[in-house]
């Protein structure tokens, strides 16, 4: 369990560095919003970006498919809590992205992955 947690934090740090190099401003890591947690909270221009980080040895498709309906529900609920708790104006867009890291360390960023 501890090894898995440490591995998860390492991948989140790596994803944050990768996103930062591509112009996103990282605002928070492991942000708790009620019962939910956001891996990374970032900003890209005027858009608040919730980032779910996934790592799988089987590749990016497996990481994408590993997001359950329950997890999608929790991420969307976290987006609502973010808007309410931080008093974000309705004009501020919130996007939910997915960053996958495969066993070889290759990173793929899918913007709006859970907005579809």
Residue frames as qw, qx, qy, qz and C-alpha x, y, z in Angstrom:
[[0.000, 0.886, 0.464, 0.000, 0.00, 0.00, 0.00],
 [0.287, -0.820, 0.101, 0.484, 2.73, 2.49, 0.97],
 [0.422, -0.170, 0.600, 0.658, 4.76, 1.62, -2.15],
 [0.241, 0.592, 0.677, 0.364, 1.67, 2.18, -4.30],
 [0.111, -0.937, -0.277, 0.184, 0.98, 5.53, -2.62],
 [0.370, -0.645, 0.315, 0.590, 4.59, 6.68, -3.10],
 [0.395, 0.126, 0.693, 0.590, 4.53, 5.56, -6.73],
 [0.135, 0.792, 0.576, 0.154, 1.31, 7.51, -7.26],
 [0.200, -0.911, -0.041, 0.360, 2.82, 10.68, -5.78],
 [0.435, -0.358, 0.516, 0.645, 5.92, 10.26, -7.97],
 [0.311, 0.401, 0.701, 0.501, 3.76, 10.02, -11.10],
 [0.010, -0.912, -0.408, 0.045, 1.71, 13.04, -10.02],
 [0.317, -0.753, 0.195, 0.543, 4.92, 15.08, -9.58],
 [0.404, -0.073, 0.657, 0.632, 6.12, 13.95, -13.00],
 [0.202, 0.662, 0.659, 0.295, 2.78, 14.83, -14.61],
 [0.139, -0.925, -0.210, 0.285, 2.83, 18.25, -12.90],
 [0.354, -0.536, 0.402, 0.653, 6.32, 19.01, -14.28],
 [0.344, 0.219, 0.741, 0.533, 5.25, 17.85, -17.75],
 [0.086, 0.817, 0.559, 0.111, 2.12, 20.03, -17.71],
 [0.257, -0.842, -0.015, 0.474, 4.04, 23.03, -16.34],
 [0.378, -0.285, 0.542, 0.694, 6.51, 22.79, -19.25],
 [0.173, 0.402, 0.729, 0.526, 3.53, 22.98, -21.58],
 [0.044, -0.359, -0.117, -0.925, 2.18, 26.18, -20.09],
 [0.569, -0.615, -0.476, -0.266, -0.29, 25.04, -17.43],
 [0.070, -0.545, 0.500, -0.669, 0.04, 26.62, -13.99],
 [0.564, -0.247, -0.780, 0.111, -0.19, 24.00, -11.24],
 [0.333, -0.629, 0.072, -0.699, -2.30, 25.38, -8.38],
 [0.624, -0.427, 0.505, -0.416, -2.55, 22.35, -6.07],
 [0.459, 0.203, -0.859, -0.106, -1.69, 18.67, -5.72],
 [0.355, -0.251, -0.880, 0.190, -3.88, 16.13, -3.92],
 [0.232, -0.189, 0.135, -0.945, -6.57, 18.72, -3.21],
 [0.046, -0.341, -0.915, 0.211, -9.32, 17.43, -0.91],
 [0.345, -0.146, -0.144, -0.916, -12.82, 18.69, -1.63],
 [0.804, -0.199, 0.154, -0.539, -15.13, 17.04, 0.87],
 [0.868, -0.167, 0.467, -0.023, -14.88, 13.28, 0.34],
 [0.804, 0.559, 0.110, 0.168, -13.17, 13.72, -3.04],
 [0.482, -0.611, 0.317, 0.542, -9.56, 14.31, -4.03],
 [0.602, 0.795, -0.055, -0.051, -8.16, 15.97, -7.13],
 [0.863, -0.029, 0.063, 0.501, -4.72, 14.69, -8.20],
 [0.368, -0.085, 0.109, 0.920, -3.74, 18.02, -9.75],
 [0.180, 0.876, 0.408, -0.181, -5.53, 21.34, -10.03],
 [0.462, -0.073, 0.305, 0.829, -4.14, 23.57, -12.76],
 [0.293, 0.794, 0.220, -0.485, -4.99, 26.65, -14.75],
 [0.475, 0.125, 0.556, 0.670, -4.67, 27.03, -18.50],
 [0.024, -0.386, -0.306, -0.870, -5.54, 30.57, -19.47],
 [0.429, -0.266, 0.196, -0.841, -8.96, 31.28, -17.96],
 [0.832, -0.116, -0.433, -0.326, -9.82, 27.59, -17.54],
 [0.505, -0.502, 0.631, -0.309, -9.58, 25.70, -14.24],
 [0.695, 0.291, -0.624, -0.207, -8.28, 22.21, -15.03],
 [0.764, -0.382, 0.459, -0.245, -8.83, 19.13, -12.86],
 [0.487, 0.514, -0.690, -0.148, -6.25, 16.51, -13.81],
 [0.924, -0.230, 0.257, -0.164, -6.62, 12.80, -13.10],
 [0.159, 0.656, -0.730, -0.105, -3.24, 11.06, -13.32],
 [0.963, -0.024, 0.182, -0.196, -3.16, 7.37, -14.26],
 [0.066, 0.616, -0.771, -0.145, -0.21, 5.01, -14.60],
 [0.932, 0.055, 0.286, -0.218, -0.46, 1.56, -16.09],
 [0.381, -0.419, 0.729, 0.384, 2.13, -0.86, -17.39],
 [0.550, 0.362, 0.740, 0.140, -0.32, -2.07, -20.04],
 [0.271, 0.262, 0.432, 0.819, -0.38, 1.26, -21.87],
 [0.133, 0.014, 0.095, -0.986, -2.45, 4.38, -22.24],
 [0.545, -0.228, -0.521, -0.616, -5.67, 2.69, -23.34],
 [0.590, -0.308, -0.722, 0.189, -5.65, 0.53, -20.22],
 [0.208, -0.165, -0.413, 0.871, -5.10, 3.61, -18.05],
 [0.316, -0.082, -0.204, -0.923, -7.99, 5.39, -19.76],
 [0.637, -0.242, -0.619, -0.390, -10.26, 2.38, -19.30],
 [0.453, -0.147, -0.736, 0.480, -9.31, 2.08, -15.63],
 [0.158, -0.057, 0.253, -0.953, -11.49, 5.06, -14.77],
 [0.008, -0.390, -0.918, 0.075, -14.70, 3.66, -13.36],
 [0.148, -0.680, -0.473, -0.540, -18.11, 5.27, -13.57],
 [0.551, -0.737, -0.332, 0.209, -17.81, 5.93, -9.83],
 [0.528, -0.300, 0.067, 0.792, -14.50, 7.77, -10.29],
 [0.138, 0.388, 0.423, 0.807, -15.99, 9.86, -13.11],
 [0.360, -0.773, -0.466, -0.235, -18.90, 10.74, -10.82],
 [0.595, -0.628, -0.185, 0.466, -16.48, 11.74, -8.01],
 [0.426, -0.033, 0.218, 0.877, -14.40, 13.92, -10.36],
 [0.055, -0.558, -0.458, -0.690, -17.51, 15.70, -11.62],
 [0.504, -0.769, -0.394, 0.016, -18.74, 16.13, -8.04],
 [0.588, -0.396, -0.045, 0.704, -15.31, 17.56, -7.12],
 [0.238, 0.296, 0.331, 0.864, -15.66, 20.05, -9.99],
 [0.301, -0.733, -0.439, -0.424, -18.97, 21.22, -8.52],
 [0.631, -0.668, -0.241, 0.313, -17.45, 21.50, -5.05],
 [0.526, -0.058, 0.110, 0.841, -14.50, 23.43, -6.48],
 [0.018, 0.527, 0.364, 0.768, -16.89, 25.94, -8.04],
 [0.490, -0.750, -0.365, -0.253, -18.98, 26.26, -4.87],
 [0.718, -0.549, -0.181, 0.387, -16.27, 26.15, -2.17],
 [0.490, -0.187, 0.145, 0.839, -13.94, 28.52, -4.00],
 [0.229, 0.768, 0.327, -0.501, -16.79, 30.72, -5.24],
 [0.287, -0.095, 0.603, 0.738, -15.81, 30.43, -8.88],
 [0.430, 0.422, 0.007, -0.798, -18.00, 32.50, -11.15],
 [0.787, 0.333, 0.501, -0.137, -20.18, 30.49, -13.55],
 [0.522, 0.817, -0.192, -0.152, -18.23, 32.12, -16.39],
 [0.137, -0.630, 0.763, 0.047, -15.08, 30.25, -15.28],
 [0.860, 0.195, -0.388, -0.268, -14.85, 27.02, -17.25],
 [0.542, -0.478, 0.681, -0.118, -13.78, 23.84, -15.45],
 [0.737, 0.402, -0.486, -0.244, -12.27, 21.09, -17.58],
 [0.796, -0.387, 0.460, -0.071, -11.40, 17.54, -16.50],
 [0.498, 0.646, -0.561, -0.138, -8.26, 16.19, -18.16],
 [0.966, -0.206, 0.151, 0.042, -6.53, 12.83, -18.05],
 [0.187, 0.756, -0.627, -0.030, -2.77, 12.33, -17.99],
 [0.994, -0.085, 0.058, -0.036, -1.59, 8.78, -18.54],
 [0.030, -0.732, 0.679, 0.046, 1.92, 7.49, -17.96],
 [0.945, 0.134, -0.256, -0.156, 2.77, 4.11, -19.46],
 [0.904, -0.361, 0.081, 0.213, 5.33, 1.58, -18.24],
 [0.698, 0.277, 0.077, 0.656, 8.03, 3.14, -20.43],
 [0.288, -0.491, -0.217, 0.793, 7.35, 6.58, -18.92],
 [0.086, 0.275, 0.491, 0.822, 5.64, 8.01, -22.01],
 [0.111, 0.426, 0.521, -0.732, 3.07, 10.69, -21.10],
 [0.008, 0.424, 0.648, 0.632, -0.19, 11.38, -22.92],
 [0.095, 0.284, 0.409, -0.862, -2.41, 14.34, -22.01],
 [0.002, -0.481, -0.768, -0.424, -6.07, 14.17, -23.03],
 [0.108, 0.011, 0.192, -0.975, -7.76, 17.56, -22.63],
 [0.604, 0.019, 0.028, -0.796, -11.42, 17.37, -21.66],
 [0.224, 0.124, -0.960, -0.112, -11.23, 13.57, -21.42],
 [0.038, -0.354, -0.886, 0.297, -14.17, 13.34, -19.04],
 [0.240, 0.380, 0.145, -0.881, -16.15, 16.25, -20.45],
 [0.282, 0.110, -0.701, -0.646, -17.45, 14.18, -23.35]]
